[in-house]
Amino acid sequence: MISGARRIRPIWYAQSTTSSRFGGSIERSSRVDENDSDGSRGGCATKRLSDFHAVGGFMGKSGLVWLSIFAVTALMFLQLPPMMAKQDSVFRTYSALVEVDALAKQRYVDRIKSDVLVDGAIRGMMFELDPYSGYIAPDELASFQRRSRGAFNGIGIELGFRHGKLVVIAPIEGGPAARAGMLAGDQLLTVNGIDLERRSVLDVEELLTGEEGTTVSISVLHPGYDEPHTLSITREHITLRTVRGFRRIGSNRWDYFIDRDDRIGYIRVSSFRATTMRQFDETLRELLLGGVRGIILDLRFDPGGLMNSAIAMADRFLSDGVILSTVNRQRAIRVYRATEPGSILNVPLVVLVNASSASSAEIVAGALQARDRAIVVGERSFGKGSVQHRIDLTGHGGAIKLTVAHYKLPDGRIIHRTPGNIDTNDWGILPDIVISLDENDTMGIQRARHALDVGPVHTQSSATTLLTVDRQLVESLAQIRRMLVDVPVISQ
């Protein structure tokens, strides 16, 4: 099915390439009454006042100290009721939790480790917020830090929740999970026999990482299947190329032209990592040197990654204006803007997305669409656009990973899918041209791409067979060719 989900108005053709809480005072008069002619009353008053000062009356230093003490004490007593009320409210809120902890430790049939109940309670609280918030126990912190830096051993998948189920957004193309037959959309059921029901993404990531060379057994339910499959996957250090072309012509060497006659380039980005933009810029230089007239940017089955890499990629095709904002429930926290140097503005651009395009992939596609820089083709994206911060717990040794903001696109759309917007059009990336695929079509595309990535070096004819099973890619080529009518051919 082909339908227009929004007005298409690309602007590539109109631009050119450019590189103290207490206050007050106390006053006491010692004036002698002028009507006392003999001065007797005045003298008496003066004498008494002098005697008072001599013994340290309240105008003396010690008197001021005592007055201050009295004032502070009075203030504390005034504040006690609200403080006590607040403490009482906190106690009432958590009294059941304290009681359960005490009862379990006193009466449970087996001895309980000191922190196991507290850790479980924190995990439960985080899971109730959203699947991407989580608890990091003290003994899990080192592993979490390695994953955050990208230096870890795993199986190469990105996880998310869809319709309340833990699913694979996409396996990293060429990674251990992809090679073992894991597919985008697979539902994870168990890891090494551990049931994943009510486990957060953070919890499952901890189960999947481990020593390089060790094996993990995962039970998955493939899309469209009734019975689960068990996959045995060996953990590896994930260091894969994330930018690929249309056909592989050697070890880590790709042909980035899908149509050399019309000079149409094709760039496939499988995830956003620390090395992605270096590879992407090298690819752009190669295409520009080859006289590229149009580019297809394929972000399907891309589960995302580093936000900064996504902003940099969008910046390559925009010269100014907003790319992305991060917003909390009150206001914009930070705004990211495009810069002119290095921008490619006179090359038509089509971006491919599907239900496995998430996070950073959605940032790139959404920003270029919102700025009318590209036409987006494919299916609605996954809807994962949230920002998590790690917050260390004082005196505990552990930490929490807490969702603190969402991504907002230049046209005001929020990428993230939430319970409040799931039945609306206000999440994810809606393509300009929708090409819907069924489960068999999607599996066929994944398998064809996997063969290109890890099989023998393919010839022109064998790579072109991908077009016979990929209707979204065929439509992208058609869109680029329509736009090329007004683009002059540059002689080599």
ZISULPE-V638977 format. One record per residue. RES is the residue in three letters. PSI is psi in degrees with one decimal (none if undefined). Layout:
res->RES psi->PSI
res->RES psi->PSI
//
This chain:
res->MET psi->134.3
res->ILE psi->123.2
res->SER psi->151.4
res->GLY psi->111.8
res->ALA psi->-16.0
res->ARG psi->165.1
res->ARG psi->131.3
res->ILE psi->117.2
res->ARG psi->68.9
res->PRO psi->145.9
res->ILE psi->11.2
res->TRP psi->-34.0
res->TYR psi->-16.4
res->ALA psi->7.6
res->GLN psi->169.4
res->SER psi->161.7
res->THR psi->132.1
res->THR psi->118.5
res->SER psi->none
res->SER psi->129.8
res->ARG psi->-21.0
res->PHE psi->140.6
res->GLY psi->174.8
res->GLY psi->175.2
res->SER psi->161.6
res->ILE psi->125.5
res->GLU psi->133.7
res->ARG psi->125.8
res->SER psi->137.5
res->SER psi->20.8
res->ARG psi->137.9
res->VAL psi->132.0
res->ASP psi->121.1
res->GLU psi->-20.0
res->ASN psi->-12.8
res->ASP psi->90.3
res->SER psi->-33.8
res->ASP psi->-7.9
res->GLY psi->7.9
res->SER psi->-44.9
res->ARG psi->-39.7
res->GLY psi->-42.0
res->GLY psi->-37.7
res->CYS psi->-42.8
res->ALA psi->-40.0
res->THR psi->-40.6
res->LYS psi->-46.7
res->ARG psi->-39.0
res->LEU psi->-40.5
res->SER psi->-41.2
res->ASP psi->-38.7
res->PHE psi->-44.2
res->HIS psi->-34.2
res->ALA psi->-30.6
res->VAL psi->10.1
res->GLY psi->53.3
res->GLY psi->178.8
res->PHE psi->-8.7
res->MET psi->-7.4
res->GLY psi->173.8
res->LYS psi->-44.4
res->SER psi->-32.7
res->GLY psi->-40.8
res->LEU psi->-37.3
res->VAL psi->-48.0
res->TRP psi->-38.2
res->LEU psi->-40.8
res->SER psi->-42.9
res->ILE psi->-42.9
res->PHE psi->-42.0
res->ALA psi->-44.9
res->VAL psi->-42.5
res->THR psi->-43.6
res->ALA psi->-41.0
res->LEU psi->-41.7
res->MET psi->-42.2
res->PHE psi->-34.3
res->LEU psi->-33.4
res->GLN psi->-14.3
res->LEU psi->-45.6
res->PRO psi->-50.5
res->PRO psi->-35.5
res->MET psi->-44.8
res->MET psi->-37.1
res->ALA psi->-41.4
res->LYS psi->-45.1
res->GLN psi->-37.9
res->ASP psi->-37.5
res->SER psi->-44.1
res->VAL psi->-43.7
res->PHE psi->-42.8
res->ARG psi->-37.9
res->THR psi->-43.0
res->TYR psi->7.6
res->SER psi->-38.0
res->ALA psi->-39.6
res->LEU psi->-43.1
res->VAL psi->-40.3
res->GLU psi->-42.6
res->VAL psi->-42.9
res->ASP psi->-46.1
res->ALA psi->-43.7
res->LEU psi->-42.2
res->ALA psi->-43.0
res->LYS psi->-29.4
res->GLN psi->-36.7
res->ARG psi->-11.7
res->TYR psi->145.3
res->VAL psi->-34.0
res->ASP psi->161.1
res->ARG psi->138.3
res->ILE psi->134.3
res->LYS psi->148.2
res->SER psi->-39.3
res->ASP psi->0.2
res->VAL psi->-37.2
res->LEU psi->-39.5
res->VAL psi->-44.7
res->ASP psi->-43.6
res->GLY psi->-37.3
res->ALA psi->-40.9
res->ILE psi->-42.5
res->ARG psi->-42.9
res->GLY psi->-40.5
res->MET psi->-42.3
res->MET psi->-40.3
res->PHE psi->-32.4
res->GLU psi->-22.4
res->LEU psi->-60.4
res->ASP psi->161.8
res->PRO psi->-16.2
res->TYR psi->-11.1
res->SER psi->154.1
res->GLY psi->172.7
res->TYR psi->137.0
res->ILE psi->106.6
res->ALA psi->157.9
res->PRO psi->-38.5
res->ASP psi->-2.4
res->GLU psi->-6.5
res->LEU psi->-42.2
res->ALA psi->-42.8
res->SER psi->-40.7
res->PHE psi->-41.1
res->GLN psi->-38.1
res->ARG psi->-41.5
res->ARG psi->-37.7
res->SER psi->-33.8
res->ARG psi->-10.5
res->GLY psi->2.8
res->ALA psi->84.1
res->PHE psi->167.3
res->ASN psi->127.4
res->GLY psi->-157.2
res->ILE psi->-5.2
res->GLY psi->56.7
res->ILE psi->158.6
res->GLU psi->131.8
res->LEU psi->154.7
res->GLY psi->176.4
res->PHE psi->132.2
res->ARG psi->121.3
res->HIS psi->37.4
res->GLY psi->2.0
res->LYS psi->141.2
res->LEU psi->116.9
res->VAL psi->162.6
res->VAL psi->114.0
res->ILE psi->-50.3
res->ALA psi->141.1
res->PRO psi->145.8
res->ILE psi->122.9
res->GLU psi->127.3
res->GLY psi->-4.8
res->GLY psi->175.4
res->PRO psi->-43.4
res->ALA psi->-42.6
res->ALA psi->-41.7
res->ARG psi->-29.2
res->ALA psi->-5.2
res->GLY psi->11.0
res->MET psi->140.6
res->LEU psi->155.9
res->ALA psi->135.0
res->GLY psi->-8.5
res->ASP psi->135.8
res->GLN psi->127.3
res->LEU psi->128.5
res->LEU psi->-49.3
res->THR psi->155.8
res->VAL psi->116.7
res->ASN psi->39.4
res->GLY psi->-2.3
res->ILE psi->123.4
res->ASP psi->133.0
res->LEU psi->7.4
res->GLU psi->130.3
res->ARG psi->31.3
res->ARG psi->137.6
res->SER psi->166.1
res->VAL psi->-42.0
res->LEU psi->-41.8
res->ASP psi->-43.5
res->VAL psi->-36.9
res->GLU psi->-37.5
res->GLU psi->-36.9
res->LEU psi->-30.6
res->LEU psi->-23.4
res->THR psi->157.0
res->GLY psi->-166.9
res->GLU psi->140.5
res->GLU psi->134.0
res->GLY psi->-12.6
res->THR psi->159.5
res->THR psi->142.1
res->VAL psi->137.0
res->SER psi->124.9
res->ILE psi->129.1
res->SER psi->123.9
res->VAL psi->155.6
res->LEU psi->109.4
res->HIS psi->148.6
res->PRO psi->132.2
res->GLY psi->-3.0
res->TYR psi->152.9
res->ASP psi->-25.0
res->GLU psi->140.5
res->PRO psi->158.3
res->HIS psi->146.1
res->THR psi->124.2
res->LEU psi->132.7
res->SER psi->116.4
res->ILE psi->133.1
res->THR psi->128.0
res->ARG psi->140.4
res->GLU psi->162.9
res->HIS psi->116.4
res->ILE psi->103.6
res->THR psi->72.2
res->LEU psi->155.0
res->ARG psi->132.2
res->THR psi->-7.8
res->VAL psi->121.6
res->ARG psi->168.4
res->GLY psi->-155.8
res->PHE psi->-37.2
res->ARG psi->145.3
res->ARG psi->132.1
res->ILE psi->8.5
res->GLY psi->-177.7
res->SER psi->112.3
res->ASN psi->24.4
res->ARG psi->134.6
res->TRP psi->151.2
res->ASP psi->120.3
res->TYR psi->9.4
res->PHE psi->122.0
res->ILE psi->-23.2
res->ASP psi->101.4
res->ARG psi->-28.6
res->ASP psi->-47.4
res->ASP psi->0.9
res->ARG psi->53.3
res->ILE psi->121.4
res->GLY psi->155.5
res->TYR psi->122.0
res->ILE psi->121.8
res->ARG psi->122.3
res->VAL psi->118.9
res->SER psi->-20.1
res->SER psi->167.0
res->PHE psi->103.8
res->ARG psi->-177.6
res->ALA psi->-29.8
res->THR psi->-3.7
res->THR psi->-47.1
res->MET psi->-31.7
res->ARG psi->-45.6
res->GLN psi->-39.2
res->PHE psi->-43.6
res->ASP psi->-38.1
res->GLU psi->-41.1
res->THR psi->-43.5
res->LEU psi->-42.6
res->ARG psi->-42.4
res->GLU psi->-42.2
res->LEU psi->-42.5
res->LEU psi->-39.6
res->LEU psi->-28.1
res->GLY psi->5.5
res->GLY psi->33.9
res->VAL psi->137.5
res->ARG psi->-17.4
res->GLY psi->152.6
res->ILE psi->134.8
res->ILE psi->121.2
res->LEU psi->108.8
res->ASP psi->109.5
res->LEU psi->18.8
res->ARG psi->148.7
res->PHE psi->26.2
res->ASP psi->108.9
res->PRO psi->-0.3
res->GLY psi->-148.9
res->GLY psi->-127.1
res->LEU psi->126.6
res->MET psi->-39.9
res->ASN psi->-34.4
res->SER psi->-37.5
res->ALA psi->-42.4
res->ILE psi->-41.0
res->ALA psi->-38.0
res->MET psi->-46.0
res->ALA psi->-35.3
res->ASP psi->-25.7
res->ARG psi->-20.8
res->PHE psi->8.4
res->LEU psi->144.7
res->SER psi->-19.1
res->ASP psi->179.5
res->GLY psi->177.3
res->VAL psi->136.0
res->ILE psi->-45.2
res->LEU psi->149.4
res->SER psi->147.6
res->THR psi->130.4
res->VAL psi->143.4
res->ASN psi->-163.6
res->ARG psi->-7.0
res->GLN psi->-40.2
res->ARG psi->172.6
res->ALA psi->131.7
res->ILE psi->-43.2
res->ARG psi->144.3
res->VAL psi->130.2
res->TYR psi->129.6
res->ARG psi->153.3
res->ALA psi->154.7
res->THR psi->154.7
res->GLU psi->-41.2
res->PRO psi->131.6
res->GLY psi->6.2
res->SER psi->141.7
res->ILE psi->105.6
res->LEU psi->-16.2
res->ASN psi->17.2
res->VAL psi->120.0
res->PRO psi->147.1
res->LEU psi->130.0
res->VAL psi->134.6
res->VAL psi->129.0
res->LEU psi->130.9
res->VAL psi->159.5
res->ASN psi->-170.1
res->ALA psi->-9.5
res->SER psi->11.1
res->SER psi->122.7
res->ALA psi->161.0
res->SER psi->-115.3
res->SER psi->-34.7
res->ALA psi->-37.6
res->GLU psi->-31.1
res->ILE psi->-48.5
res->VAL psi->-53.1
res->ALA psi->-43.1
res->GLY psi->-40.9
res->ALA psi->-44.9
res->LEU psi->-33.6
res->GLN psi->-46.8
res->ALA psi->-30.2
res->ARG psi->9.6
res->ASP psi->32.9
res->ARG psi->-21.9
res->ALA psi->155.6
res->ILE psi->133.6
res->VAL psi->129.4
res->VAL psi->145.8
res->GLY psi->-134.1
res->GLU psi->163.4
res->ARG psi->138.9
res->SER psi->179.8
res->PHE psi->-39.7
res->GLY psi->50.1
res->LYS psi->98.2
res->GLY psi->63.8
res->SER psi->157.2
res->VAL psi->125.5
res->GLN psi->139.5
res->HIS psi->143.1
res->ARG psi->128.4
res->ILE psi->117.3
res->ASP psi->141.5
res->LEU psi->124.1
res->THR psi->127.8
res->GLY psi->16.3
res->HIS psi->-38.5
res->GLY psi->-14.4
res->GLY psi->-167.5
res->ALA psi->168.9
res->ILE psi->150.1
res->LYS psi->111.9
res->LEU psi->131.8
res->THR psi->121.2
res->VAL psi->-12.9
res->ALA psi->165.6
res->HIS psi->157.9
res->TYR psi->136.2
res->LYS psi->131.1
res->LEU psi->166.8
res->PRO psi->-27.4
res->ASP psi->9.3
res->GLY psi->-5.5
res->ARG psi->141.6
res->ILE psi->127.0
res->ILE psi->-37.7
res->HIS psi->136.4
res->ARG psi->124.0
res->THR psi->165.2
res->PRO psi->-26.8
res->GLY psi->-23.4
res->ASN psi->5.3
res->ILE psi->-27.8
res->ASP psi->17.5
res->THR psi->-178.4
res->ASN psi->15.0
res->ASP psi->28.0
res->TRP psi->159.1
res->GLY psi->-170.4
res->ILE psi->118.7
res->LEU psi->119.5
res->PRO psi->152.5
res->ASP psi->-36.4
res->ILE psi->114.4
res->VAL psi->123.6
res->ILE psi->102.8
res->SER psi->137.6
res->LEU psi->146.5
res->ASP psi->180.0
res->GLU psi->-36.5
res->ASN psi->-40.7
res->ASP psi->-45.8
res->THR psi->-43.5
res->MET psi->-37.4
res->GLY psi->-40.8
res->ILE psi->-43.1
res->GLN psi->-42.1
res->ARG psi->-37.8
res->ALA psi->-42.3
res->ARG psi->-37.0
res->HIS psi->-39.2
res->ALA psi->-38.2
res->LEU psi->-34.4
res->ASP psi->-40.1
res->VAL psi->-8.2
res->GLY psi->-172.7
res->PRO psi->159.8
res->VAL psi->128.5
res->HIS psi->154.1
res->THR psi->174.3
res->GLN psi->-47.2
res->SER psi->-42.2
res->SER psi->-33.9
res->ALA psi->-35.3
res->THR psi->-21.4
res->THR psi->-20.2
res->LEU psi->-32.4
res->LEU psi->-21.3
res->THR psi->-19.8
res->VAL psi->-2.9
res->ASP psi->86.0
res->ARG psi->-27.1
res->GLN psi->-40.9
res->LEU psi->-39.2
res->VAL psi->-44.2
res->GLU psi->-36.6
res->SER psi->-41.3
res->LEU psi->-42.0
res->ALA psi->-40.8
res->GLN psi->-43.1
res->ILE psi->-43.7
res->ARG psi->-35.8
res->ARG psi->-40.1
res->MET psi->-23.8
res->LEU psi->-8.7
res->VAL psi->-36.9
res->ASP psi->6.7
res->VAL psi->121.4
res->PRO psi->150.6
res->VAL psi->127.9
res->ILE psi->119.9
res->SER psi->145.7
res->GLN psi->none
//
